[in-house]
Amino acid sequence: MSTTNRPLRSGQWFGAEGRNGFIHRSWMRNQGFADDVFDGRPVIGIATTWSELTPCNAHLRDLAESVKRGVWESGGLPLEFPAMSLGEPLMRPTTMLYRNLLAMELEESVRANPLDGVVLLSGCDKTTPGLLMGAASVDLPTLMMTGGPMLNGKFRGQDIGSGTVVWRFTEEMRAGRMTAADCSEAEVGMSRSRGHCMTMGTASTMACVTEALGVQLPGAAAVPAVDSRRYALAHAAGRRIVAMVEQDQRLSSVLTRQAFENAVRVNAAIGGSTNAVVHLLAIAGRLGVPLSLEDFDILTADVPMLVNLMPSGKYLMEDFAYAGGLPAVMKELAPLLHMDHVTVSGRSVADNVDGAQCWNRDVIGTMEEPFQPAGSGTVVLRGSLAPSGAVLKVSAASAHLLAHTGPALVFDRIEDYVVAADDPDLDVTPETVIVVRNAGPRGYPGFPEVGNVPMPQRLLADGITDMVRISDARMSGTGYGTCILHVAPEASVGGPLALVRTGDLVTVDVPTRRLDLLVDDAELAQRRAAWQPPKPVADRGWVRLYSEHVLQADSGADLDFLVGGSGSAVPRHSH
């Protein structure tokens, strides 16, 4: 029974008199609910992205049971419902094409149903931001619970990390230094438990980012999926969401400008994925919180990288969890964070991390002795090639390439480059700048993770493992290399990237944050006059809707008509 004097949203369904109340309660009774569950207690929706097509999320039904236990215990009524599951390992052309669809589905499902609060169960890369975007546009009391990382991968006596070793080992095989049998053996040992990627890829990054935002309980980001403590946290989440409803602690009261500033700084400190940039921009856009691409550079200028995890370091999320996890990082970062920010725990960041300790300084460094110095996170580049910006993860790049000028080798399609990369006669040198375009939000469509394009085989054979690569695509958070990504505007909408030709000189200067095409204005004007926009990628369905309305990377790649929200007002009657 609700202890609040405030009328609950669900009461307009289950507390209704006459025909509508009869309908709403009667059909729910076929699930065997006792009479008193309709007594006015808070109704908690548990949105799960469980799917066997999403291996990272295949255990979320079990996690939901722990959440339900906490909800029942605290006097609420838990009701689990599905949301579109976006599995990075299998979905084509890219899960990013469907992030906004998940957000729209979640938003409409929550608003249309008798829910007073929501727990979001996520794991794989795009399920976390997609759910949070949709929930933000409804603005009910909301708490997120990510599914947790896998245990460390194992291969011939060493730890291996999901994604990162995929890129590394397949390059080694292309160079002739590993066999297919070697890679098959690694494949078997890499993903050996439930959970999402255990490197600091996008899934782990977004788990940490949501904890830094304050929408996940303290310590929940890093605990492995199979660790019993994750289920205890889910139990606690079930209890806490009922209290949040009673207190009317809505998502907008947690996701403030302070929360986003904390998240941006934490992302730099953990060596997080560049994908966090586009997701945080999109989430902020749903709430009207001012956040710009430039913030990811300005706010992180004095933030050192503290966490020694793949792909930038050597450890994995299991090690991170046992070293103290995100609370230990945030306690170390305290001078740079808004410690008075109140989170879904009902307490401030300062209170959340007060007892946090670091148990392994090789995994989590200090401000005085960090893993990498300030400026090692994501930087924003601008210039004639990226007037609206591009991003680079400095910690994953090669220091000698951070100031570089070289001739472009241009490909209009990633498929064309992949074929050319294996050509032993490809006209390429270590100074070449690989440009792969038409892989942005609209052009692919969907903004895929193809930006960390493979190295040319002839260079790999010579022991060259990195070169400057530029794209309007994204890169997996598990990837590495001097990959300049999210170039905006993208080529498919007529951005300068569309005008680059093989042989043009391109210059990258990370210290001055510049990315420039060294071609004179008159020549570029002639090229622009001759440029023709590509044909629409689809004439029906979601892909047409998406391609007609998607925003550019620097704005979060949300759909233009989904920015903002419509609140949680109860819709009109259905009968």
N, C-alpha and C positions, 0 to 999 in steps of 0.2 A: 504494500500500500504506500502510495506516495506520501512523503512527509512535508512536501512543499505546499504553500498556499497558492502557488501559481498554477493556473490550469495547464495541464500537459497537452501537447499536440495530439497524442494518441487518444485522448478522451473524446475527441470529435468522431472517432470511429467506434471504439469499444465502450464508451460511456453514453453513446447516443440512445435516445428512446425511439420507439416506433419501428417502422419497417427497416430503416437503415441500420440501426443498432442490432436488430434481429439478424440481418444478413451478415454483418461484419463478425459478430460473435459466433453465430451458428456454424458457419463454414470452418472457422478456426477450430471448433470443437472436434472435428474429425481427426485431429492429431492427438486427441486424448488429454487436452489440457484440463486441469481442475477448474471448478467454478470461480475460485478467487483470483485467478490470474487476470481477470478482467475488472479488478477492483479499483483501477486507477493508478496502478504502479507504473513506473517508467518502462517503456517498451524500447529495447535496445536492438538495433539492427546490426548484425555481424556480416559485413560485406566480405565475401571470400573470393579470391581469384584462383581457387583450387582448380587444377586441371592436370590430367595425365599427359597432356600435350605441352605442359609447362613443367619440366622436371624440377625446376627450382621451387615450385609452389605445390608439388604433389602431396605434401604432408599437411597442408593448411586445414583440412577437415579435422585432423587430430588437434591442431592448435585451437580451432574454433570450440572444441569441446571444453578445453580448459577455460576459455573466455566465458562460455556459458555458465560454467560452475561458479565463477566469480559473480556473474550477474544475478543468478538465482540466489546466491548466498546473501547478496546485498538488497534483495527485495525487488529486483527487476524481472522483466519478462524478455529473455533473449530469443531473437528470431533470426536465423541464419538465411542469407540469400546470396545468389551467385552474381558475380560481375565478370565482364569479359576478361579472359586471361591472356596475357601477352607474353608468350614464351620466346625469348631471344634465340635459343638454340635452333628452333624449328621454323618459326614464322617467316614467310617471304611476302613481299620484298624486304620488309623491315617492320619490326614492332612499332617503330616510331610513327609509321603511317596510321596506326590505330590507337596511339596514346590518347588523342583528343576524342576518339569515339568512345573509349572506356570512360573518360571523364564525363562525356555527355550522358552516357548510359547510367553511370553512378548517380549523377546529379538528378536525373529524372526519376530513377528508381527510389531514391531517398525521399524526394519531395512528394511523390505519388502515394507513399505508403505511411501507415500509422506509426512513425518512428519519432522518438524523443531524443535519441542520441545514437551514435554510430561508432563501431569499432571496425577499422579497416585492416584486413589481413592481406599482406602483399609479400613480395619477395623479389621476383625477377625484375629486371631493370625498369621497364616502363609502367609496371603495375603500381609501383609506389607513387610516382608523380601523377599518374593518371587518376588514381583514387583520390589523392589529396586535392587535385584541381577540381574534381567534381564536387567533393565535400565542401570545399571552400566556397563554391557558388551557391550552396544551400545554407551553410553557416549554422548548423546545429552543434551541440556539444559533440566533439569528435576526438577519437584517440586512435593512433596507428600502432599496429603490431606487425613488424616484419618477421619473416619466417626464419631468419638466421642463416649463417654461412655453413657450407660443408666443412667436414674435417679436412685437415691438411692432406693433399694428395701425396702419394708415395711412389717413387721410381728409383730402383737400384740404390737404395740406402739414402736417398735424399728427398727432401720435401719439394713437391712441385705444385704450381698454382694454376688454377683453371684459367683458360684464356691465354695468359701470358706464355705458358709453355706450348700452347697450340701454335702461336705465332713463331716462337723461337725454334721449336723442334721441326716444324714444317719448313722453315727457312734452312735449317741445318740439313734436312733431307734433300732440298733442292740444290744445296751446295755439295752434296755427296758425302757429308760428314756423318749422317745418320741413315739408317735403312728404314724401309717401310715396316719391317718387323720390330725395330726399336720403337718406332712411333706407336705401333699397335700395343706394345707392352705398356708404354706410358699412358695410352688412352684408357686402358683397363684400370690403372691405379690412380688416375686423376680425380675422378668423381666417385668417391667411395662411400658416401653417406648422403642422406637427405640434406637439402639446403641449396642456397644460391652460391655463386662464385665466392671462393674464399680468398682471392686476391683483393686488393683495393680497386676493384673494377666498379662499374656503375651501380650494381646491386648493393655492394657493401658501402659504396659512397653514399647512395641515397638513404640507406639505413642509418648511417652516421649523421647525415644531414638532417633527417627528420628528428633524430634525437637532439641535435643541436638547435633545431627550430623550436623544440619544446613540445612536439606533438607525439613523442614516444617516451615511455617511461625511462628513467635513468638506467643505463647499463644494458638496455634491450637490443642495441644495434649489433653488438659483437658476439654475444653468446651463441655458440654453435647450435644448429638446428636440432641436433640429437641430444643436446645437453638438457637434463631434466630441469635446469634452472630457467630455460626458455619457457617451459610449460608453467612453471611457477609464476613467471612474469606475466604470462597470458592470463592466469588466474587473477593476479593482482589487477591487470588491465580491466577485467570484467567487473571487479569491485569498483574500480576508480571511475569507470564511465557512468555508473549509476550516481555516484556522488557528483560528478560533473553536471548531470542533468538536474539534480536537486539544487545545485549552486548556479545553474544557468551559465556555466562557463563555456561559451561558444568559441568556435574555431577562430573567429576574427579577433577575439580577445587574447589569443595566444600568438597568432601569426601577425605580429606587428613589425614595424620597421626594425626595432631592436632585435627581434627574432631572426630576421633575414640577415642583418649584419653579423650576428653570431654565427649563423650557418655559413656565410661566405668566408669568414675567417677560419672557422673550423675546417672547411673544405681545403683551404690552403695548408693547414697544419697537418692534415692526414694524407696529403698528396692525392687528393680526390680527383675523380674523373672530370674531364672537361664537359661531360654531359650534364653535370650538376648546374652548369651555367644556364643552359637552355631550359632546364626544368624549373629552376628557382625563378627565372624570369616569368615563366608561364604561371606558376602558382601565385606569385605576387600580383600578376595582372588580374587574376580572378578576385582579388581582395582590394584592389585599388591602392596597394602599397607601392610607393615610389621605389623602384629598383631598376637600375640601368646596367648595361653591359660594362660601362666604365667602373662601376662599383667593384667589380671583381678584380680590378687592377688596383684601384685606389685603396680599398679597404684591406688589401693583403700585402701592401708594400713593406710593412714592418712585421709580417707574420712568418716566422721560420717554419720549416717542415720538421715536425717532431716525430712522425711515425715512419718506421723503417719496414715498409711492406712492399711486396711486389705490386705493380711492375717497377716502381722506382727503387725499391729496396730488396731485402732478402726474406722477410718473414711473411706470415699469412694470418688470416683473421683469427684462427684458433689461438695463435700465439698472442695476438693483440688482446683478445678477450681475457686471457689468463694473466696478461701483464697489467691489467687494470681497465682496459677498454676506454670508451670515450669519456667517462667521468674523470679518469686520470688525465686525459688530454685537456679537457676543459678547465680542470683545476690549475694545470700548468699555464694555460692561456689566460687565466683570470684577469690580469691587468689589461687585456685587450678586448674583453667581452663585457656585455651588459649583464652583470651578475644578479641584478635585481629583477630581471625578466621572469615573470611567473609562467610556469609550464603546466602541462596537463596533469602533473603530479599534484597540483594545487600549491606547490612550493616554488620558491625562486631557484634560479640556477645555482646561486651560492649555497642554498640549503641542499640541493640535489647532490652537489659534488663535495660537500664539506668533509665527508669521511673517506673520500676516494684516495687511493694510494697506488703508486706504480711499483710493480714487483719485478720489472725487468727493464732496466734503462737502455739496453741494447735495442729493445723494441720501441719504447717511447722515450724520446730524449727530453731534455730540459730546455728552457728558453736560453740558458747560458751555454749549453752544449747540445744544440739541436742536431738532428740527422742531416739536414741540409739548411743553408742559410736563408734568411728572408729573401723573397723574390723567386723562390724555387717553384711556386705553384703556377696557377694559370695566369697568363698575361694576355692583354688585349692589344692587338696590332691594328693600326690604321694606315692609310696611304692611298695612293692612286689605284692600287689593286683591290683594296678593301675599304672603301669610303665609309661603310657602316660597321666595319670591324671584322676581325678574325681572332681566333684564340690559339694559344700554344701552351702546352703543359711543359714548362721548363725542366722539371725534374725528370721527365721521360726523354728529353732531347739530348743531343751531343753538344758539349760546350763549344767546340770549334765551329759549329754551324750556326751559332746564335747571331753572328754577323757574317753574312755570306752574300755574294753576288754570283749568279751563274746563268747560263742559257736555259731557257724553258724547253721542255719536251712535253708536248701537249696531246692529251687524249680526250675525246668527247664522251667516251663511254668507259666505265671501269672494265667491262668485259674485253674491250680492245687492248687496254693496258696489260691485263693479266696474261693475255696471249703473247704480247710483245715482250713482257718481262722475262719470259723463258727463251727468247730468241738469243742465241749466243752471239749473233752479229748485230745486236741492237746498238745504235749509235749513241752511247751514253758513257759519261765519265763521272767520277765522284763529285765534280763541280756542277753537274746538270741539276736543274730544278724540275722535278716531275710535277706536272699539272694535270689533274684529273677533274673534269668539270661535269656539269649537268647531273649532279648527285645531291643537290640541295633539297629543301622541303618540297618545292614544287616539281623540280626537274626529274627526280628519279622514278616515281614520286615517293615522298616519305622520309627523306633525310637519313639515309642508311649509314651504317658503320663501316664504310669502305675507305675512309680517309687514311688509315695506316696501310697504304697499298704495299704489296710485297716489293722487296728490293729486286732489281734486275739480277738475273742469275749470273751474268758474266762478272758483276761486281762482287757478288757473294763468293764466287770462286776465287777472287783475288783477296778475300778477307775483309772487304768493305761491308760493314753492317748497317750503315746509316747514311742518309742523304736528305736534303730538303725536299719535302713533299707537300704540295699545296692543293687544297680541295675545298669545295663548298659542302662536302659531306661531313659526317661526324666520325669519331673513332671509338672503338670499344674502350672502356675504362681500363681493361686489362692490357691494352696495347701500349706500345712505346715507340720512340723514334722522334725525329725532328719533323713532326707533322703539323702543318698549319691548317686549321680546320674552321668550319662555320663561316667561310668567306661570304660576306654580305655586301651588297645584294648578290644573290646567286646568279650563275650564268644563265639559267633558263628564263630569268626575268629581265635579262639585258644588263646584268652587272658587268663591271670591267673584266671579270674573269672570262666572259664570253669572247673578248676581243684579243686575248693573248694568242700569239702564234709561235710555233716552234722556232727557236733561235732568238726570240726576244730576251733581253736581259731582265732578270728579276732580282731585286735586292731585298734582303731581310736584315733588319737591324733591331734586335730585341732590346738592347739598352735604350734606344730612342723610341721604341714601340712603333717602328715603321715597317710597312710592307708595300713596296712600290714596283710598278712596271715602268721600265726605262724606255719608253716609246714616246715620241713627241706628240703634242696635242693634235697637230694637223693630220698625222697618220691615224691616230685613234679616231678622229672625226670621220675619216673616210671609211674606216672599218665599221664604225657604228652605223653609218648610212647604208652599208651593204648588209648589215646583220638582219636576219629574219628570226622572229620568235618561233620556237618549236611548236609542232601541232599539239593540241590538248592530249593528255595522257589517257583520258577516259571520257566516254560520252554518257555514262550513267552511274548510278549508285554512289557509295561512299567516296570512292576515289575521285569522282567528278566533283562532289561537294567539297572534299578536302582540297583539291588542287585549285579550285576557284576562290577559296577563302583563307588558305593558310598564310600566316604571317612569316616574315623572314626570321632567320636565326637570332638576330640581335633583339628581337621582340619576343622570343620564347617559342616561336613556331606554333602558337595556338591558332585556332580559327578566329577570324576577326569578330564574328558574331557571338563567340563564347567568352570573350573577355568580359570580366565583371561577373555578376551573379543575379539570380532572381529570388533569393531568399527562401524561406521555409514556410510561407503561407500555405494553409491547408487548401487544396483544390476543391472545386465544386463537387457536389454529390454525383455518384456514378449510377444511381438507380432512382 
